[in-house]
Amino acid sequence: MIRFRQAQHEDVGPVFGLLKDDTLGQTREMDDIALYYAAFDRMLAEGNNHLIVGEDENGCVVATYQITFISGLSLSAARRAQVESVRVASHLRSQGLGHEMFDDVRARAIAAGCSLIQLTMNQSRKDAERFYTGLGFVPSHTGFKLYLDG
């Protein structure tokens, strides 16, 4: 059984490890962990932006996700839960942990007054796409990114 909780400063290192223990993360994550500690501090200051970790019975961080609560005007003034950076330790994938994680996501979204959960995923993640559609997510939109220099 995995226990999901709000991340603490000391969890940034293990989360950094999960981000790097990923096909895409191996090439796009930076080696300077200080950047990740600074980003975590900014997330805490924002208030509606939360890093969640899943820890096993030994207290080891084995999963993580980021959830941000966004109030908006569209969709009848819907409040949304935006989910990002979903990761499960490689040795625990395909064992049901993702379902436990999204039960936690759903509970937090409902508690925050959200009427929908939204997420984006890299198009190369075909296993993730099957997982999300299996949970009931609908690929309803096309996402775009514009990277800004400096």
N, C-alpha and C positions, 0 to 999 in steps of 0.2 A: 504494500500500500504506500502510495506517495502522498506526502503532505505538501500542499501548495501554500505559500505564504509570500508576503511582501518582502522583497529583497532588502538586505542590509548592505552597508558599505563593504563588509568582508566577503560578500557574495560576488562582487564584481570580478574577481579573479577566476572563480569557477565558471561564471557565465562567459567570460572571455574565452575560456577553454572550449566551451560548447560552441561558441560562434566559430572558432577556428577548426573545430572537429566537424567540418561540413565541406562538401565538395566545392561550393561557391565561396565559403568563408576562408578556405585555405589560400585563395588568391586575392580576396578583396579586403580582408581585415588587416589592420596595421599591427605592427609589433610593439608599439609604444603603449603599454597598458595605462599609462597616465592619462591618455586621451579618453579612455573608457571610464576612469574614475571621475574625471571632470564632467563627462556627459551624464553620468549617474547623478552627480550633484545638481546639474541643471534640471534633470527630470524631477528630482525631489522638489525643487523650488517651484516647478510649474503647477503642482497640485493635482492635476487630472491625468498625469502621465505616470504609470506605475510599471515597475519591473517586478515580475512574479517569478519565483523559483519553486521547483518541485524537488523535495529532498526525500531520499530513501530512509529506511529504518535506521541506518547508521549516521544520518545527518549529512550525507553527501549530496550535493546539488547535481541532479541528473536530468533536469529539464528546466526550460525557461520560456517565458513569453513576455512581451510588452503589451500593455493595454492602456489605451488613451480614451478618455471619455470626452466626446465632442457634442456640444449643443448646437443645433442648427435650426434654420427656418423651413427648409424644404421637407417634403414628406410629412406634412402636418406638424411641423416643428419637432421632428424626431430627434431624440438624443441617441447618439451612436456610440458603440464601443469599437474602436479601431484596434485590431490585433496585428502585431508585427513581431519579427524576430523569434518565431516559433522554433525551438530546438529541443531535441531529445538526444541523450547520450547514445552514441552509435551502437553500443552493446545492448541497448534496451529497445531499439526500434522494432516495430512490428510485434509488440507484445501487449498492446492495449493501453499503454501510457498516454498516447495522444488522445484517446477517448476520455480518460480521466482528466487530462488537461483541459479539454474543451467543456467538460462538465463544470470545471472551475471557472472557465471563461464565462460561460452562460450564467452561472450564479452571481458572479461579480457584475456582469452587465445588467442583470435584472435588479440587483440591489442598488445600482447607480441610476436606475430609472430609464434605462435604454430600451428602445423598441427594436433595435437591430444590431447585429454584429457584422462588421465588414472587415475584410482583409485583402491583401494583395499577395501574390506569390510569383516567383520567377517562372517564366513559361517553360523553362527546362526541367522543372520539378514535376515530372509526370506522376510519380508515386504520391506526391503531396496533393496534386489535383484530384486523383482518385479518392484520397483520404477525405478531403474537404467536401467533395460532392457526396460521398458516403455519409457525411455528417448532416447533409441537407443544405449545404451552401450552394448557391446558384451562381454560375459565372455570368452575371448580369451586365457588367460594364467592361470597358477596355481601359486599362490604366496607361498613363504616360508619365515620364520623368524628364525633367530638364535639369541637368547638373550645372551648377553655378561655379565659376572659377573664383578662387580666393575669397 
